Amino acid sequence: MDTRALFNVSYGLYVLTTNYDGIDNGCIINTMQQVTSEPCRLSIVVNKKNHTHDLIIDSCVFNVNVLTKETPFSVFQHFGFQSGKNVRKFDPLTQHNRSANNVIYLQNHINSYFSCRTVKTIDLGTHTMFIADII
């Protein structure tokens, strides 16, 4: 198989946010899709090395922030180039709100966001797939 073909698959870019035990965190992901319409569910896939992954395992809640095409590189640097294990990613950010699941969603650089509650996890080896109801 020529794995270069995988570079032709289209992806979006998202900031995945969560909260557990008073800890807010977020990371960049590129895999999110609607999987059912009734009930309305989506799936995300997260690398197990991400601190956000562990917080979602514990809390079962997350938000997917759909980034715009105009999102500045600084957002990717902030959420993708440092670990929440070492940095409180939301401490320097003053503008943010919480959705009904008590998870932060971004106010800037997003088209929309989805508030979710996990209903199933699937172990994919290096990653976990989270299937979630959109709440």
N, C-alpha and C positions, 0 to 999 in steps of 0.2 A: 504494500500500500504506500502511496505517495502522501505522506502526512502534510506536505505543503498545501494540499487542498484545504486543510482546516483553516488556513489563513484567509480563505475566501468567505468564511461564515461571518455573517454580520452579528454584531453585539451592540448592546447599549452599555453605558457606564453609569453606575449608581453609587451613592453613599449609603451604606447600610448602617443604621444606628440601632442601639439597644440600651437598656438600662437594667441593672440588677443590683439590688442591695445598695442603692444610692450611687452606683458607679455608672456614668454615662460613657459610651464609647462608640466609635464608628470606624468603618474601613471602606475601601473601594472594592466593588465587585463588578463583574461583567456578565453574570448569568442570572437572569430573572425572566420568568415567563408565566403567563396565565395558564393554569392547567385544567381548571373546570369553571363552568359558569354558574352551576347550581349545586352545591353552594359555591360562591365565588372564591376560588383559591388560586394561589400562585406558588411557584417554587423558586428557591434560591439555592445556590451552591456556594459554600464557604470553605476556604482552606482551614484545616484544623489547627494550623500554627497561629492563626489570628486570634488575638485576645477577644475580639468581638464574637467569634465562634463560641468560646467557652461561656461568655455571658449570655448568649442566646440559649445555649444548652440549659443553663440554670434558670433563666427567666421565662423562656418560651415566648417572648414578645420581641418584635423588631419593627422598624420602619424602613422602607425602601424609598430613597429620595432619587427621583429620576432627573439626572443632570441635563442641562441644556447644552446645545452645541457651543455656546459662547462661554461656558464655564472656564474660568482662568486656571492656568496650570498650578497656581498656588493652592487651590482646593485639592488637587491630586497629590501635591506634596504633603499637605497637612494631614490628609486622611490615609494616604498610601505609603508614605516614605518614613513613617515612624510608628512605633508600636505603642498601643494603649497600655501595655505592661509597664512602659517607662514614662509615658507622658499622659497627662489628663487632657485629652484632645479638645474638650469643650470649655476648659477653664479660661483660655484667652478669648473665646468667642462670647460676645455680649448679646448678640441678636439671635435668639432661638426660642421656639415655642415647643410645647408638649402636646401630643395628640391624646386621644382617649385612652390609649394603652400606657400612658405616662412616659413615652419615649420621645426624645427630641426629634423634631424634623427641621430641616434647614429652611431658612426664609429666603435665601438668595440662591441664584444659579440653578433652580429646579423648575421643571415643567409641572410636576405633581409629586405626590408622595402616597404611599400605601402603608396603613397601619395594620399590623398582622399579629396573629396568635398561632403558634406552631401546633399542628395536629399530628404530625408524623415526621420522624427523621429517618434517613436512609444513609447508612455508612457506605461511603464510596472509596474507602482506603485513605487517601491523603485529604479528602474533602468529605463534608457532610451535606446532603441535600435536605433542606427543610421544606416541608409542605405546610402551608399555612392558610388559615381563613383570613380574608381581608375583612377587618372590622371597621 
